[in-house]
Amino acid sequence: MLPVQPAELLAWKSPRATGKDINKHQEVVIDVQRLRVAQQEEGWFRLQPDQSKSRRHDEGNLGSLQLEVRLRDETVLPSSYYQPLVHLLCHEVKLGMQGPGQLIPLIEETTSTECRQDVAMNLLKLFLGQGLAKDFLDLLFQLELSRTSETNTLFRSNSLASKSMESFLKVAGMQYLHGVLVPIINKVFEEKKYVELDPSKVEVKDVGCSRLHRPQTEAQVLEQSAQTLRAHLGALLSALSRSVRACPAVVRATFRQLFRRVRERFPGAQHENVPFIAVTSFLCLRFFSPAIVSPKLFHLRERHADARTSRTPLLLAKAVQNVGNMDTPASRAKEAWMEPLQPTVRQGVAQLKDFIIKLVDIEEKDELDLQRTLSLQAPPVKEGPLFIHRTKGKGPLMSSSFKKLYFSLTTEALSFAKTPSSK
């Protein structure tokens, strides 16, 4: 057995630090030897300044930083060892609600909330590789609908169905998301406009140039902000309306199953909007809105928004959620100051309904052709940013020594590129 070395963690001030800030990092050494196997341990580990550098500042002014670090030691066996379990899972999914239906509910019941996202992602990748992703999600939809009587809470909890569908969209729909959102997000970041609709948060600042500075009134700030957000929301909804053919067929087929199952479970004119809201609860609330608020996490931008720009994506995401909720009275009552966007929101509801009707209208042949294609593709085991050490062990470990790439690891290959979209 190889000797276990202490784990050394380094924290830099900024991944893009330059000049005199480039070497400003702190470190903490964790004794891995004392950590017990298969047990979660929590503790505080003191970050120490780099001992190789002179300390110019008093230790009391360094501040504090709390890190959440996970160390996982996993044993991966040959694929043949997992075949009985894979066969059992696939057999249950193929039978659907006609079978005993014990294994999938058992997995959900024995899975904690903290690890349900990981379980959902692993199951989703397994069934994608087997060409059964849509059938797996359809089974989860039916199981959740069978125990749901209140439409207002449908797919709003962190159930296995919700987490699996969320993971599915991130795996199968990320390129589609980029195609719709990148132009809008780029415009928001490039304009860097000050936007605010909440009167209690408005900052009145001077506008103009040279000696012509004049204070901008609160009413002017609110009106200009509403105009900016209406323009962004209108552009986003128009881009979404035109994107039906760009949406992957397997995603469309899955939404079709969801739409049908919900309509079967909640028939009647009084539930006319429920199938649409079921679709938007994933498409808008769990996919588009989080990407708008945190574009860096979805690889839409290299950096998070600055303090001036960050409010615009947040308010835009709120507006998208209101459209996704079909502009219900409950959603309007929460934040009355969003009222200036109501004309665009109401128009957006009609656009979104028309989009969903076209989205779920997919022929069985198109769906089957793409499902066969996906079944031949190895799903990603791991993907994300990768930092390569340029000096290859020679010289000090500094932030400038790393090159950032985006990688995708499957069971067949490891690929990487400068940007996520060029992988």
Steps between C-alpha positions, in 0.01 A plus 500: 500500500629844414576734792231755579625858478341801671266698272610858438231747389588838354259797480580789267363849524382492138538257208593796280733680739786687337806695601576516870179311590594191303674320790250593769369162605448317828529134582369236739636149552252223589616170647319250279639207700275567798180529296282191532378312197136554389440763766431869463701724727449870556757734643673836480844509340702816539624665182862607541681760288762374258802448724741568214383862471568784738202595715436872461159513662388433851345153538185650647417673170512188283134413554362145482386262232284189538538226240286194434727225373400144414751219481361186333681167485310270264569151372390450139457136399492357145171569323402131511453527877223757453307320227252321733400835653484670159281218368271525803461877463442486125247218538293705745510810279395301193200356687402847625188525713393154377780336700541458876658846522697440818862581423472863384266601790737321740795699368310825555389404851850404612673800341561804718430851375872582507603225256184483285653721232799266463276193493275660238794597279655152518170327421434742216841436341450125534164509322632740236767244419235229479268709281235506774523857632152599382345179638674550835374858530152397387487242780608764753233740369229238548620405848500864613162574343347194668574645844423866420154649547588871517597663171675794667777275635544284190872438432597784735670278761849349482365156410688246291280591203581872531873444548519246217323729254721789608810284441361384165465857376857581603635194317284503186399866471806708587591581139139601438508725808813671372342564161203678656662690786853597395399803284273639775749438783786651299296814436419536870868471595618734225247776574575506876187703564379580849159332527261497797122466538472483878454862624655411836827406328532779244827694509460849357821597321623787289475462123653701220857603430748775577325789678155392388451247782142492624334268751283226356167472680368174641215502249748532212709210633191278532370589154835445327545173688156380392577586137830311515344190657205501261744506209707211641192295588345558158823398326529186712140393435539562128820293492324222692203504262733452203697218662260206469701327226826567683379312808631139504235247398555290812429807716186579301382139526553502877302822537229346284472207742489739796233714335284196422536339844404820681202559271381143564539543876331842515237519223235767464482868416585603858844339455566634151829666597636215715675307217663824381616587853641149541719556194606851604577384856800324345571705189472844663531457877771232511689562176475844340454711815800353691714543188397866472578568867832310499629498140849395605372176658339409168812602302320792336763747624858475623428712809216579734321832449642802682304689765350741246389233253392218734158651577393489134527119461322450832203719404491344154489153656211609724309617194566168324366318806183710492453408136567135584240512778248615237472839673291369791358748756716336767821573310395863440414557865847406626680798350263777397789714377538261203174646364671714228594175324145360500412590137809314377436212743140457383612502139775257594251252647323475164835462322616233744179298466530506123864396529418205729224377267752493215773357725303190602367444147770258387460196277582155638743438211710809580513398864606141429770604254663731752457251786700245300770759438522589869515135605819465294661803664689452824352738761748724685626359828648833605530840335596852597801733536846345516813685617826371350827582676727646233831459686441124548643491849784744437501820698253644754128424478345833400165596345676613182633147455156362419324487164120475507329254265160334487497122488250220446574146618296207367554126523663520158702822481631813672452820300577861588486847346539866590125559535206269586327567167803390297539160663 
